């Protein structure tokens, strides 16, 4: 299952800005959709 950044923030209790930061550091991998949404894998 893939989660958008807002859904990931709700599930983890971490704000979206921190998820952005981790993604920019390369600690999290995001897939981009055609309309530029970021999707994160559940694992």
PyMOL commands that set and color helices and strands:
alter all, ss='L'
color gray80, all
select helices_A, chain A and resi 5-12+16-25
alter helices_A, ss='H'
color red, helices_A
select strands_A, chain A and resi 2-4+31-32+38-41
alter strands_A, ss='S'
color yellow, strands_A
deselect
rebuild
show_as cartoon
